[in-house]
Amino acid sequence: MCTLCRDVPTGIRSGEGLCTELRSRLSADHEADVAHGFTVEGVACMAGCARPLAVAFQAPGKAAYLFGSIDAQADATDLVRFARLYASLANGWCNSGQRPPRLAGKTLARIPAPGKSADGSQ
């Protein structure tokens, strides 16, 4: 997730705090299987400046997702829900109805994995 994005109403950079929160939630006992497959990292910029805070999900062989307008406090639970869903998808491909409700309108991009077609097939 972006560590330079500033929350629109407060002007606070909340990316590092959200990284810490997601690491904590994913390492909880009930999320151990999901956490094993994830590395939560901050990056300086993901070019989502018009819709901060930007968060991405990316894995080898899977479609990648970029979310924007993330509220570090309100959206953390749905980011963990999406992590659980994403981990369960062989190719990472899901439609907007499968994504947690708070993330549905915050999807900036879904990028097919290299060598995959737009619908996630080969």
N, CA and C atoms as a LAMMPS dump frame, in Angstrom:
ITEM: TIMESTEP
0
ITEM: NUMBER OF ATOMS
366
ITEM: BOX BOUNDS ff ff ff
-5.0000000000000000e+02 5.0000000000000000e+02
-5.0000000000000000e+02 5.0000000000000000e+02
-5.0000000000000000e+02 5.0000000000000000e+02
ITEM: ATOMS id mol type element x y z
1 1 1 N 0.831 -1.173 0
2 1 2 C 0 0 0
3 1 3 C 0.876 1.236 0
4 2 1 N 0.295 2.322 -0.421
5 2 2 C 1.037 3.565 -0.547
6 2 3 C 1.306 4.16 0.837
7 3 1 N 2.542 4.534 1.061
8 3 2 C 2.891 5.16 2.343
9 3 3 C 2.928 6.685 2.25
10 4 1 N 2.827 7.218 1.042
11 4 2 C 2.838 8.677 0.887
12 4 3 C 1.444 9.284 0.79
13 5 1 N 0.441 8.453 0.469
14 5 2 C -0.928 8.968 0.363
15 5 3 C -1.349 9.622 1.673
16 6 1 N -2.046 10.73 1.533
17 6 2 C -2.61 11.413 2.701
18 6 3 C -4.121 11.253 2.676
19 7 1 N -4.698 10.95 3.834
20 7 2 C -6.159 10.907 3.929
21 7 3 C -6.693 12.273 3.536
22 8 1 N -7.731 12.283 2.717
23 8 2 C -8.283 13.541 2.219
24 8 3 C -8.772 14.444 3.355
25 9 1 N -9.62 13.96 4.281
26 9 2 C -10.129 14.882 5.302
27 9 3 C -9.09 15.322 6.329
28 10 1 N -8.157 14.427 6.681
29 10 2 C -7.228 14.749 7.777
30 10 3 C -5.847 15.188 7.317
31 11 1 N -5.454 14.785 6.112
32 11 2 C -4.107 15.095 5.638
33 11 3 C -3.038 14.202 6.242
34 12 1 N -3.452 13.199 6.993
35 12 2 C -2.507 12.287 7.66
36 12 3 C -2.12 11.17 6.709
37 13 1 N -0.837 10.814 6.724
38 13 2 C -0.365 9.649 5.97
39 13 3 C -0.653 8.415 6.812
40 14 1 N -1.57 7.58 6.333
41 14 2 C -2.003 6.444 7.142
42 14 3 C -1.555 5.09 6.595
43 15 1 N -0.764 5.073 5.545
44 15 2 C -0.336 3.825 4.919
45 15 3 C 0.449 2.919 5.845
46 16 1 N 1.419 3.457 6.553
47 16 2 C 2.222 2.628 7.466
48 16 3 C 1.353 2.053 8.576
49 17 1 N 0.448 2.856 9.104
50 17 2 C -0.45 2.373 10.148
51 17 3 C -1.357 1.271 9.642
52 18 1 N -1.84 1.4 8.404
53 18 2 C -2.683 0.363 7.831
54 18 3 C -1.875 -0.902 7.587
55 19 1 N -0.623 -0.773 7.162
56 19 2 C 0.25 -1.957 7.009
57 19 3 C 0.341 -2.711 8.333
58 20 1 N 0.603 -1.984 9.391
59 20 2 C 0.729 -2.595 10.717
60 20 3 C -0.578 -3.271 11.116
61 21 1 N -1.693 -2.594 10.897
62 21 2 C -3.002 -3.149 11.246
63 21 3 C -3.294 -4.424 10.458
64 22 1 N -3.03 -4.426 9.156
65 22 2 C -3.299 -5.614 8.347
66 22 3 C -2.38 -6.765 8.714
67 23 1 N -1.114 -6.485 8.981
68 23 2 C -0.203 -7.553 9.439
69 23 3 C -0.741 -8.196 10.712
70 24 1 N -1.194 -7.37 11.632
71 24 2 C -1.727 -7.862 12.894
72 24 3 C -2.973 -8.713 12.67
73 25 1 N -3.895 -8.21 11.871
74 25 2 C -5.144 -8.95 11.634
75 25 3 C -4.891 -10.253 10.891
76 26 1 N -3.995 -10.226 9.913
77 26 2 C -3.719 -11.434 9.138
78 26 3 C -2.938 -12.474 9.942
79 27 1 N -2.193 -12.047 10.923
80 27 2 C -1.433 -13.006 11.721
81 27 3 C -2.238 -13.57 12.881
82 28 1 N -3.458 -13.077 13.075
83 28 2 C -4.333 -13.611 14.121
84 28 3 C -4.614 -15.079 13.82
85 29 1 N -4.872 -15.839 14.848
86 29 2 C -5.062 -17.284 14.711
87 29 3 C -6.062 -17.665 13.63
88 30 1 N -7.196 -16.968 13.558
89 30 2 C -8.225 -17.346 12.598
90 30 3 C -7.881 -16.981 11.158
91 31 1 N -6.816 -16.221 10.938
92 31 2 C -6.397 -15.839 9.585
93 31 3 C -5.027 -16.412 9.238
94 32 1 N -4.532 -17.365 10.02
95 32 2 C -3.171 -17.867 9.832
96 32 3 C -2.947 -18.434 8.431
97 33 1 N -3.918 -19.181 7.881
98 33 2 C -3.751 -19.749 6.544
99 33 3 C -3.671 -18.66 5.483
100 34 1 N -4.441 -17.614 5.637
101 34 2 C -4.408 -16.505 4.694
102 34 3 C -3.099 -15.738 4.843
103 35 1 N -2.698 -15.459 6.072
104 35 2 C -1.491 -14.67 6.331
105 35 3 C -0.247 -15.337 5.766
106 36 1 N -0.211 -16.649 5.774
107 36 2 C 0.956 -17.369 5.285
108 36 3 C 1.265 -17.031 3.826
109 37 1 N 0.245 -16.72 3.05
110 37 2 C 0.444 -16.418 1.645
111 37 3 C 0.637 -14.954 1.31
112 38 1 N 0.685 -14.08 2.324
113 38 2 C 0.764 -12.645 2.064
114 38 3 C 1.975 -11.997 2.714
115 39 1 N 2.502 -11.019 2.005
116 39 2 C 3.471 -10.101 2.564
117 39 3 C 2.825 -8.722 2.465
118 40 1 N 2.668 -8.058 3.589
119 40 2 C 2.078 -6.727 3.598
120 40 3 C 3.226 -5.733 3.598
121 41 1 N 3.302 -4.935 2.545
122 41 2 C 4.402 -3.984 2.378
123 41 3 C 3.877 -2.596 2.055
124 42 1 N 4.632 -1.615 2.465
125 42 2 C 4.38 -0.252 2.046
126 42 3 C 5.305 0.099 0.9
127 43 1 N 4.81 0.896 -0.039
128 43 2 C 5.63 1.411 -1.13
129 43 3 C 5.429 2.918 -1.174
130 44 1 N 6.43 3.621 -1.668
131 44 2 C 6.388 5.08 -1.632
132 44 3 C 5.238 5.672 -2.436
133 45 1 N 4.907 5.089 -3.592
134 45 2 C 3.835 5.663 -4.406
135 45 3 C 3.311 4.608 -5.365
136 46 1 N 1.987 4.555 -5.507
137 46 2 C 1.356 3.655 -6.477
138 46 3 C 0.535 4.448 -7.49
139 47 1 N 0.775 5.743 -7.583
140 47 2 C 0.145 6.626 -8.562
141 47 3 C -1.373 6.658 -8.447
142 48 1 N -1.894 6.487 -7.25
143 48 2 C -3.323 6.607 -7.01
144 48 3 C -3.637 7.907 -6.294
145 49 1 N -2.846 8.909 -6.535
146 49 2 C -2.902 10.174 -5.787
147 49 3 C -4.281 10.834 -5.802
148 50 1 N -5.029 10.667 -6.877
149 50 2 C -6.354 11.275 -6.943
150 50 3 C -7.358 10.558 -6.042
151 51 1 N -7.027 9.322 -5.615
152 51 2 C -7.93 8.535 -4.765
153 51 3 C -7.141 7.845 -3.649
154 52 1 N -6.497 8.625 -2.791
155 52 2 C -5.723 8.025 -1.716
156 52 3 C -6.634 7.404 -0.667
157 53 1 N -6.237 6.538 -0.021
158 53 2 C -5.082 5.694 0.135
159 53 3 C -5.182 4.538 -0.841
160 54 1 N -4.106 4.22 -1.577
161 54 2 C -4.107 3.153 -2.567
162 54 3 C -3.553 1.872 -1.951
163 55 1 N -4.212 0.75 -2.256
164 55 2 C -3.81 -0.572 -1.765
165 55 3 C -3.883 -1.539 -2.94
166 56 1 N -2.86 -2.383 -3.095
167 56 2 C -2.822 -3.347 -4.188
168 56 3 C -2.694 -4.761 -3.651
169 57 1 N -3.228 -5.701 -4.428
170 57 2 C -3.06 -7.13 -4.183
171 57 3 C -2.442 -7.696 -5.444
172 58 1 N -1.341 -8.446 -5.28
173 58 2 C -0.627 -8.976 -6.427
174 58 3 C -0.004 -10.306 -6.029
175 59 1 N -0.114 -11.307 -6.909
176 59 2 C 0.492 -12.61 -6.669
177 59 3 C 0.876 -13.222 -8.008
178 60 1 N 1.921 -14.036 -8.039
179 60 2 C 2.318 -14.681 -9.291
180 60 3 C 1.169 -15.508 -9.869
181 61 1 N 0.919 -15.343 -11.172
182 61 2 C -0.093 -16.107 -11.86
183 61 3 C -1.52 -15.672 -11.595
184 62 1 N -1.702 -14.582 -10.863
185 62 2 C -3.041 -14.105 -10.537
186 62 3 C -3.251 -12.685 -11.065
187 63 1 N -4.517 -12.362 -11.294
188 63 2 C -4.871 -10.982 -11.608
189 63 3 C -4.484 -10.116 -10.411
190 64 1 N -4.056 -8.9 -10.67
191 64 2 C -3.71 -7.955 -9.598
192 64 3 C -4.856 -6.95 -9.466
193 65 1 N -5.017 -6.415 -8.267
194 65 2 C -6.071 -5.43 -7.991
195 65 3 C -5.458 -4.193 -7.369
196 66 1 N -5.973 -3.029 -7.748
197 66 2 C -5.596 -1.765 -7.143
198 66 3 C -6.874 -1.099 -6.645
199 67 1 N -6.902 -0.809 -5.361
200 67 2 C -8.031 -0.133 -4.738
201 67 3 C -7.596 1.262 -4.33
202 68 1 N -8.508 2.22 -4.394
203 68 2 C -8.228 3.587 -3.975
204 68 3 C -9.347 4.111 -3.097
205 69 1 N -9.132 5.285 -2.546
206 69 2 C -10.075 5.911 -1.609
207 69 3 C -10.289 5.032 -0.389
208 70 1 N -9.22 4.395 0.057
209 70 2 C -9.292 3.502 1.205
210 70 3 C -9.25 4.316 2.486
211 71 1 N -10.19 4.041 3.365
212 71 2 C -10.219 4.623 4.708
213 71 3 C -9.514 3.613 5.605
214 72 1 N -8.347 3.977 6.134
215 72 2 C -7.513 3.045 6.884
216 72 3 C -8.259 2.373 8.031
217 73 1 N -9.144 3.084 8.693
218 73 2 C -9.869 2.492 9.818
219 73 3 C -11.108 1.737 9.356
220 74 1 N -11.916 2.331 8.527
221 74 2 C -13.201 1.745 8.146
222 74 3 C -13.062 0.567 7.177
223 75 1 N -12.011 0.545 6.358
224 75 2 C -11.897 -0.482 5.325
225 75 3 C -10.997 -1.653 5.698
226 76 1 N -10.34 -1.621 6.841
227 76 2 C -9.404 -2.688 7.212
228 76 3 C -10.067 -4.056 7.234
229 77 1 N -11.258 -4.15 7.787
230 77 2 C -11.949 -5.443 7.864
231 77 3 C -12.232 -5.998 6.469
232 78 1 N -12.684 -5.149 5.547
233 78 2 C -12.968 -5.632 4.198
234 78 3 C -11.692 -5.914 3.409
235 79 1 N -10.598 -5.268 3.727
236 79 2 C -9.319 -5.623 3.097
237 79 3 C -8.898 -7.026 3.52
238 80 1 N -9.105 -7.372 4.771
239 80 2 C -8.805 -8.735 5.237
240 80 3 C -9.754 -9.724 4.568
241 81 1 N -11.019 -9.365 4.438
242 81 2 C -11.978 -10.233 3.733
243 81 3 C -11.543 -10.455 2.283
244 82 1 N -11.083 -9.378 1.641
245 82 2 C -10.621 -9.535 0.264
246 82 3 C -9.368 -10.399 0.225
247 83 1 N -8.479 -10.248 1.167
248 83 2 C -7.276 -11.084 1.221
249 83 3 C -7.667 -12.558 1.288
250 84 1 N -8.667 -12.872 2.107
251 84 2 C -9.16 -14.246 2.232
252 84 3 C -9.71 -14.737 0.879
253 85 1 N -10.521 -13.902 0.224
254 85 2 C -11.077 -14.255 -1.078
255 85 3 C -9.959 -14.429 -2.098
256 86 1 N -9.064 -13.476 -2.176
257 86 2 C -7.972 -13.485 -3.153
258 86 3 C -7.115 -14.735 -2.989
259 87 1 N -6.826 -15.11 -1.754
260 87 2 C -6.027 -16.306 -1.489
261 87 3 C -6.727 -17.564 -1.991
262 88 1 N -8.058 -17.562 -1.992
263 88 2 C -8.824 -18.745 -2.401
264 88 3 C -8.993 -18.878 -3.915
265 89 1 N -8.698 -17.833 -4.66
266 89 2 C -8.92 -17.828 -6.103
267 89 3 C -7.662 -18.272 -6.843
268 90 1 N -7.774 -19.338 -7.629
269 90 2 C -6.612 -19.874 -8.332
270 90 3 C -5.962 -18.848 -9.254
271 91 1 N -6.784 -18.054 -9.944
272 91 2 C -6.234 -17.074 -10.879
273 91 3 C -6.436 -15.628 -10.406
274 92 1 N -6.99 -15.468 -9.216
275 92 2 C -7.196 -14.138 -8.664
276 92 3 C -8.399 -13.403 -9.233
277 93 1 N -9.087 -13.995 -10.195
278 93 2 C -10.157 -13.31 -10.907
279 93 3 C -11.46 -13.383 -10.127
280 94 1 N -12.064 -12.227 -9.862
281 94 2 C -13.39 -12.182 -9.249
282 94 3 C -14.126 -10.961 -9.794
283 95 1 N -15.444 -11.004 -9.701
284 95 2 C -16.219 -9.869 -10.183
285 95 3 C -16.555 -8.948 -9.011
286 96 1 N -17.105 -7.8 -9.304
287 96 2 C -17.363 -6.808 -8.266
288 96 3 C -18.332 -7.309 -7.206
289 97 1 N -19.26 -8.187 -7.575
290 97 2 C -20.214 -8.725 -6.611
291 97 3 C -19.589 -9.654 -5.591
292 98 1 N -18.429 -10.207 -5.906
293 98 2 C -17.733 -11.099 -4.976
294 98 3 C -16.872 -10.324 -3.976
295 99 1 N -16.514 -9.105 -4.319
296 99 2 C -15.646 -8.316 -3.446
297 99 3 C -16.437 -7.791 -2.257
298 100 1 N -15.774 -7.618 -1.118
299 100 2 C -16.468 -7.067 0.05
300 100 3 C -17.122 -5.727 -0.288
301 101 1 N -18.285 -5.467 0.296
302 101 2 C -19.081 -4.282 -0.067
303 101 3 C -18.333 -2.951 -0.019
304 102 1 N -17.521 -2.718 0.979
305 102 2 C -16.837 -1.423 1.086
306 102 3 C -15.787 -1.239 -0.002
307 103 1 N -15.368 -2.317 -0.666
308 103 2 C -14.348 -2.206 -1.712
309 103 3 C -14.951 -2.146 -3.114
310 104 1 N -16.218 -2.472 -3.255
311 104 2 C -16.837 -2.565 -4.582
312 104 3 C -16.661 -1.289 -5.405
313 105 1 N -16.884 -0.144 -4.85
314 105 2 C -16.75 1.109 -5.588
315 105 3 C -15.362 1.711 -5.521
316 106 1 N -14.43 0.977 -4.942
317 106 2 C -13.08 1.511 -4.753
318 106 3 C -12.045 0.812 -5.629
319 107 1 N -12.509 -0.052 -6.538
320 107 2 C -11.591 -0.763 -7.418
321 107 3 C -11.13 0.184 -8.522
322 108 1 N -9.843 0.475 -8.544
323 108 2 C -9.279 1.341 -9.579
324 108 3 C -8.841 0.539 -10.793
325 109 1 N -8.349 -0.694 -10.549
326 109 2 C -7.876 -1.526 -11.66
327 109 3 C -7.858 -2.989 -11.264
328 110 1 N -8.149 -3.825 -12.245
329 110 2 C -7.929 -5.266 -12.156
330 110 3 C -7.051 -5.575 -13.352
331 111 1 N -5.876 -6.075 -13.119
332 111 2 C -4.888 -6.28 -14.17
333 111 3 C -4.675 -7.777 -14.353
334 112 1 N -4.975 -8.315 -15.531
335 112 2 C -4.778 -9.75 -15.745
336 112 3 C -3.325 -10.15 -15.522
337 113 1 N -3.136 -11.364 -15.055
338 113 2 C -1.776 -11.893 -14.894
339 113 3 C -1.136 -12.016 -16.276
340 114 1 N 0.181 -11.882 -16.366
341 114 2 C 0.847 -12.063 -17.655
342 114 3 C 0.474 -13.404 -18.274
343 115 1 N 0.148 -13.387 -19.566
344 115 2 C -0.213 -14.604 -20.271
345 115 3 C -1.656 -15.017 -20.111
346 116 1 N -2.463 -14.216 -19.4
347 116 2 C -3.884 -14.527 -19.191
348 116 3 C -4.72 -13.554 -20.009
349 117 1 N -5.888 -14.003 -20.424
350 117 2 C -6.795 -13.117 -21.148
351 117 3 C -7.568 -12.253 -20.161
352 118 1 N -8.348 -11.342 -20.672
353 118 2 C -9.083 -10.4 -19.828
354 118 3 C -10.09 -11.073 -18.905
355 119 1 N -10.549 -12.293 -19.239
356 119 2 C -11.493 -12.959 -18.347
357 119 3 C -10.797 -13.906 -17.378
358 120 1 N -9.468 -13.896 -17.368
359 120 2 C -8.71 -14.715 -16.435
360 120 3 C -8.321 -16.068 -16.993
361 121 1 N -8.798 -16.43 -18.189
362 121 2 C -8.426 -17.713 -18.776
363 121 3 C -7.118 -17.571 -19.531
364 122 1 N -6.597 -18.702 -19.953
365 122 2 C -5.326 -18.655 -20.691
366 122 3 C -5.536 -18.578 -22.178
